[in-house]
Amino acid sequence: MRNILDELYDYDLFHLTEIEDTDGAYKAALDRLVKAETELKKAYPDNDKILDEYQSADIELHNLSNRNEFRKGFKVGAQLVLEMIKPIK
């Protein structure tokens, strides 16, 4: 059985599939990434496999880091709730 925090993070309980990009920062960063990737592939056409491996490792590292930060944040939130329900002395 999977941990509930993992299910929340993976959107298995709540489906939050859209990124809210109210100021266009996400799109701007994505455009920069696509442009840089295109330039790298043009400059080093024989190194596609290395770039693909780099991107896969980078994505995996980000996913692991994001999951860890999500779990820590959720635990801090739960600890705050537990602190709030203690009787006032």
C-alpha positions in Angstrom: 0.0 0.0 0.0 1.3 3.4 -0.9 1.9 6.2 1.6 -0.9 8.8 1.5 1.6 11.7 1.1 3.0 10.0 -2.0 -0.6 9.6 -3.4 -1.3 13.3 -2.7 2.0 14.3 -4.3 1.3 12.1 -7.4 -2.2 13.6 -7.7 -3.7 10.2 -7.1 -6.1 11.7 -4.6 -6.6 15.2 -5.9 -6.0 16.0 -9.6 -4.3 19.3 -10.0 -3.2 19.1 -13.6 -3.0 22.8 -14.6 -0.2 25.1 -13.7 -1.4 28.6 -12.7 0.8 31.0 -14.7 -0.8 34.3 -13.8 2.2 36.4 -14.6 3.6 34.4 -17.5 6.8 33.4 -15.6 6.3 29.7 -16.2 5.8 30.2 -19.9 8.8 32.5 -20.1 11.0 29.9 -18.3 9.7 27.1 -20.5 10.4 29.2 -23.6 14.0 29.8 -22.4 14.4 26.0 -21.8 13.2 25.1 -25.3 15.4 27.7 -26.9 18.5 26.5 -25.0 17.8 22.9 -25.9 17.4 23.8 -29.5 20.7 25.7 -29.5 22.5 22.8 -27.8 21.2 20.3 -30.3 22.3 22.5 -33.2 25.7 23.1 -31.7 26.3 19.5 -30.8 24.2 17.3 -33.1 26.2 14.2 -32.4 25.5 14.4 -28.6 21.7 13.8 -28.5 22.1 10.7 -26.3 24.2 12.6 -23.7 21.7 15.5 -23.6 18.8 13.0 -23.3 20.5 11.2 -20.4 21.3 14.5 -18.7 17.7 15.6 -19.0 16.4 12.3 -17.7 18.7 12.4 -14.7 17.8 16.1 -14.1 14.1 15.3 -14.2 14.5 12.4 -11.8 16.5 14.5 -9.4 13.9 17.3 -9.5 11.1 14.9 -8.9 12.8 13.3 -5.9 13.6 16.7 -4.5 10.1 18.0 -5.1 8.6 14.9 -3.5 10.8 15.3 -0.4 10.0 19.0 0.0 6.2 18.3 -0.4 6.4 15.6 2.3 8.3 17.9 4.7 5.9 20.7 4.1 2.9 18.5 4.7 4.4 17.2 7.9 5.1 20.8 9.1 1.5 21.7 8.4 0.2 18.7 10.3 2.5 19.6 13.3 1.1 23.1 13.2 -2.5 21.7 13.4 -1.5 19.4 16.3 0.0 22.4 18.1 -3.1 24.5 17.5 -5.5 21.9 19.1 -3.6 21.7 22.4 -5.6 23.2 25.2 -4.7 26.8 26.1 -3.2 27.0 29.5 
